[in-house]
Amino acid sequence: MKKAVIFLLFLSLIASVSAIGSTLKSEYRTGETLIASFSGLTELKTENILFYSGRAYTPLVYDLAKIQDSYYLYALLPFEEKNLTLKLLQAKFIEQGQEVTRDLVYNFLVKGNISAFSVNPGWVITNDDFKINIQNYDKPTAVSTSFLGTTNQYSLIIGEEKTLTFPVGKNSSLEFLTVSGGDTSYSIPVAIFKNESQAPKTKFFKFTKSFINLTVLKDSPLLYEIYIINTGDEDIQNLELYSSSESITLAPTRVSLLPSGEIIAINLTMTLDESKNVTITAESDNDTIETFLLIQVTESKEIFQQIVNDTPQVYQQTETCSSLNGRICLATESCSLPEKLTIDGLCCLGYCQVASSGSSTWLYIVIIVVVLALIGFFVYKRLKFKSKFGFQLPPNLNPR
């Protein structure tokens, strides 16, 4: 009986997975742009897309769009070989006539020689001419493009980045732009809505990262920036921001207007004495987005700085301390203001002060007690001397 139940559950799982069509490949080149479509889904949110290498979250530049009946995903893959897992959290689809919500998991490899070039973005929704960025890598490459019956040739030198512009046709349609060169080829979906009224007006905004894993110094205030981008066609108004932890304050907590295509930085000031998970939420009308922070705490400034150096994609420092008119405090000093991460390390924008410790406080107390004892001893000897030679002392000062 138990085997029969397990077998039926297995068949149900196969049926649900087979209901979802995907063009995701099992293997990609390092540095390649992943472009894949998923059909059969009724709902999939950009913030619910996560990439992992083993159990470690892997931050990638990616974006998602629904075009006709399919979701199109593109991602810029890393330059090192990895076994990656793509997780589509809370994906909705129809199973046996009912809409169900389930996490979908796909495994693929990033391996081999570096891709000849990458493209960005990996899909386009437009009602006018559009642009595609091509980044060449380790050798000169002849790249050809084909779109709406027009073919062009381009020569890219090592490391060159080129922006290509493509005109669209007169009618609304779903077309595919082919970009190929060397041993690399891409087919980029282009959704054309020639009449602006036909184009789907989207109110869509997101955190640039849906999951952040970082380390902070224990009991040391730290400034950290996260970003919200408006990728929709409509402006976002009255955006409210919240933190699930009182240890993290946000600035600003309200954004009155985030125009279409714009990005805004949100400053997080955090002081933690223990590791914790934190959720940052942004709300506008009935739309809500979240980003999750897994924050570890260390007491070593050296370990913290090494983590910052090893994971620049997490801390994203681009400024030097000198450009901010700050200074790097010594190991025995603390900053009067929350320190800001820079290329040079933790930068103090206030002034550095010697950190007080319990041992120094006890030393001061001992010195004061000794001094008071010496003063009392000399006063006692002097009074005793006067009494011996006949001086009359007040009763309360007469030594016994």
N, C-alpha and C positions, 0 to 999 in steps of 0.2 A: 504493500500500500504506500509506504513512504517513498519507494523508488518511483512509483507512478506519479505521485504529487510532484517530486523533483523534476521528473521528465516533462510534466505539463508546464511547470514554471519555466523550464528551459525553452520550451516551444514558444511560450508567451513572450519571453525576452527576445528570441529570434524574430518573432513577428513584429514587435515594436521597433527593433532596430532596422529591419528590412523595410519598414514603412517610411524611413528617412533615407532619401537619396543624397549622396555626397560625391563630389569630384576630388576630395582630398586625396593626395597621393601618399604612398607609404614611404617615399624617400624624396628628399630635396637636397640640393647642393648648398654648401655654406655660402651665406651672403645672398641667397636667392630670395625673391619676393614670392611668398606663398599666396596663391589666388585659388579659392575654392568656393563652390556653391553648395547649398544645402536645400533640398526640396522636401516637401511634406510637413514642414513646421508651420504652425499657426502663430507662434510668437517666440522671439528670441531677442534678448536685450544685450546691447553692446557691453554693459558693465558686468554681464554674467559670462564673459568669455575669459578664460584663464589658461595660461601656458605653464607647464611644469617640466622640470628635468628631474626625474626621480620624485622625491618629496619636496624639492626646493622650487618655490615659485620663480618663474623666469619672466622678467618684464620685457615685453616686445612692443614696438610701435605697430598698431593694428587699427582697423576700422571695419565696421559692418554696415550693410545697407540692404533693405528689402527692395528688390526690383522684380516687378510682376509677381510671380508666385514663389520665388526663390530668395534665399538670403545669400548674399555674396560677402565673403570675408577675405581680406588681404592682411598680410603681416610681413614685416621685414625680419628675416631670419638671421640668427647670429653667425659670426664668422668662424666659430669653433664647432667641432663635431659634437653633437648631442643626441641623446634619445629623448624626444619631446613628447609630451602628452597634452592634447588639446581637450579642455573640459568646457562643455556648453551647459552651464548651470540653469536649472529651472526652465528647460526648453519645453514648449507646449506643442502637442501634435494629437492627431485623431487616432485612437486605437479602439477597434471594435465599436465604432459609432460614438465613442465618448472622448471628449478632450481630456488628456492626461498631462501631468507635469512631471518631468523626469530629467535627471542629469545624464548627458550623453558624453562618452569618453572615446577619444580617438588617439591612437599612438602612431608616430611616424619618426623617421630618422633624418637628421641633418648631417651629411657626411660627404666625403670626397673633396675634389678640388673646388676652389672658389668659383662661384658663378661668374660668367663673363660680365654681367651687369645686372642691376636691379632697376625696378620701375616703382614710381610712387606718384599718385595713388594706384591701387590695383582695381578700382572700379570708378565710374564717373556717372553722375546724374546731372544733366545740364539742359538748358534751352538756348545755349549760345556756344561760341567757340570755346574750346577747353584746352588745358595744358597738361602735359605729362613730363615728369622729371625722370631722366635716365642717368644713373650713376655707373660709370665704367670702373673696372677694378685693375687687375694686375697686368694687362697687356692691351695694345691697340686693338680696337674692335670695329668692324664694319657692321653697322646696324641698319636694318631695313624696316620700314613701317608700311602697313597696308590698312587703309580705312576708307570705306565707301567707294571702293574701286580705284582709289589713288594710292600709288606706291612712291615712297621716297627713300633715299639712301643717305646715311650719315656716317662720318668717320670720327671715332672717339679715341683720343690719346689716353695713356695710362692715367687713371685717377680723375678723368674729366667728368664733370657733371653738366648735362645739357638739358634745357627746357624746350620741349617741342609743342607747337600749337597746331590744333586740328580744327578745321571748320566743320560744321554739322550740316546735314541736309535740310530740305524744306519740310519734311514730314516727321511726325513723332514716330519713333521706332526704337527697338532694342537692337543695337549693332555691336560688333566686336572689333576692337582694334588689335591687330597683330603686330608685335614688336619682336624681331628675331635678330640674332647675331652670334657668330661663333657656335657654341653648342647650347645656347640658351634661347628660349622662345617663350613669349607670353601672349595670352589671349585675354584682353581686358574688356569686360562688359561696359558698354556706354549706353545709358538710357537717355534718349533724346525726347524732350517735351517741347516741341517747337512753339506751341502756343503757351504762353506763361500761365494761363488759367488752367491748362491741363496738368502742369507740373504739380506733383503732390507737395503741398505746403507742410513742411514738417517742423514741429516744435521739438527740437531734440538737443539736449545738452548732456555733457558727461564729464566726469573726472578723467584726466589724461591717464591715470592709473587707477585700476579698480582694487588693487591690493598692494600694500607697501610693507616690506619687512626691513626694519631698521634697528639700529642699536644706539642708545644714548648713554651719557654719563650719569651715574647715580647722583641725585640731588643737585644736578647742575642745569640751570635753565638753558634751553636750546631753542633757537629759531629754526623752523623748517617750513618750506613752501610746498603747497600742492596747487594744482591748476584745474580750472573748469573751462571747457571750451564749448562754444555754441556752434554745433555743426548743422543746425537746421536752417530753414529759410526764414523763420520768424524770430523776432527779438524776444529775449527772455526778460520778464519784468518781475520785480519784487521777489528776488531770490533770497530765501532765508537759510542760514547755515547753523548746524548744531553739532556739538561734540558729546559723545556718550560718556566722557570722563571729565571730571572737574579738574584733573591735572593738566588738561590741555585747553588753552583758550584760543579763540579764533579771532582774526581781524582781516577783513570786516566780517560781521555777522549778518549783514544785510547788503544786498546789491540791488539797487533800484532798477538798473538796466544793463543787460548784457547783449549787445547787438549781434546779429547773425554773423558768423565767421570770426568773432572776437574771442580772446582768451583772457582770463583774469587769474591773478595769483591770490591765494588765500594763505595768510601767515599763521602758522601754528607755533605757539609758545608752550613748551612742555617742560615740566619739572617732575621727574618720577623717582621714586625710591624702590620700585619693584617692577618687574616685567608685567605687561598687561596687553590685552586686545582692546582696540578702540575703533569705534565706528564714527565716521564723519558723514553727516547727512546734509543734503541740499534739497530744498523744496521750492517749487514755483507752481502756484495753483494746485492742480491735482497730480503734478509730475514730481517724482521723488527719485533721487540718485544717491548712491552711497559709495564710499571707499573705505576699505578696511586696513587698519594699521596693526601689525604684529610688532610690538616694541619690546626689545630686550634691553636689559640694564647691565652696565659694567662699571666697576669702580676704578678701572685703570685708564688713564688718559692715553697711554701708549697703545693699549689694545684698541681703544676707540678710534684713534687716528689711523691705525693700520686697517681697520675695517672700512673706514672712509676711503682710504687709498685703494683698497681692493674692490670696492663696489661703487665706482663713481656714478653709475647709472641710477643708483638709489638716491644719493645725496645731491647730485646734479650741481655741484659748486662750480661757478664760472668766474667769480670775482676774486681778486687778490685782497689780502687784508690791508695793504697799503693804499689801494684804490678807495677803500672805505674809511681811510684815516683812522684805522684801528691799530691794535698791537696784539701780539701773541703773549699771553701771560705765562710766567714760569710755572713749573710744577708745584711750587710752594705758594703760589698766588691764586687768588680768585678774582673774577670780574664783577664789577659793581652792577653790570647789566647782563641780560641774557646774551650768551655768546652766539655769534653767527658763523656758520660753516663757510669757509673760503678754500681756495686752492692751497693756501699755505697751512690750513688747519683751523682750529677754533679761534675766531677773531673777537677780541674784546672791543666793543664800541664805546665803553665807558672808561674806567680806569682800573688798573690792576692793584690789588691790595693783598697784603700778607694775610694768609689764611690763619685764623686763630685756632689753637688746639687746646685740649684739656690739660696737657702736660705743662704748657707754658703758663696757664692760669694758676696751677698748683705751685709752680716755681715762684710766681709773684707773691702768693699768699705766704709761703715759707719765709721769703726775704722780709716781708713786713713783720711777721711774728718775731723773727730774730732781732730786727731793729728795735721793736718795742721792748723786747726782753732786755736788751743791752741798756736802753734808756732807763728802764725801771731799776736795773742793777746799780747804775751809777747814781741815780737819785737816792737809793737806799743807803749806799756807802757814804754819800755826802751828809745825809741826815744823821747817820750814826756817828760820824766824825764830830759834828757840831755838838751832839749830846754828850760826848765823852769829855769835851773841854769846857763844859759848864754852860753852854748856851741853852736857854730855856725854850723848849719847843712846845708848840700847841699839843694838847693831849692826843689828838687824832693823828699826829705825825710822829709821836714819840715811839721809836722802835723798841720792841720787847725782846 
